Amino acid sequence: MNTADFIKYWIDANENGTDEMSYGDLAELTHDTQVAIFGFCGCEDNGNDNNESPYGDCPKKEKI
């Protein structure tokens, strides 16, 4: 399944309650797919720069 179909499937499944993600499905998530499906990513709650981002494609926080 390509990324666009994966996102569409899980958005529909979440809205309709027709399926639940398996560990295999969760392993397929990236920052971009999690934001597209759920509207957020765990990296947004990291709080400080010492926490590791959950996905390799999470945006890097700029140091101020």
Residue pairs with C-beta under 8 A, 6 or more apart in sequence:
1 9
3 33
6 28
6 33
7 33
7 36
7 37
9 19
10 19
10 21
10 25
10 37
11 36
11 37
12 18
13 19
13 20
14 37
14 38
29 37
29 55
30 55
30 56
30 57
31 41
31 43
31 53
31 54
31 55
31 57
31 58
31 59
32 57
34 40
34 41
34 42
34 55
35 41
41 54
41 55
41 58
42 53
42 54
43 53
43 54
43 55
43 58
43 59
46 53
46 61
49 61
49 63
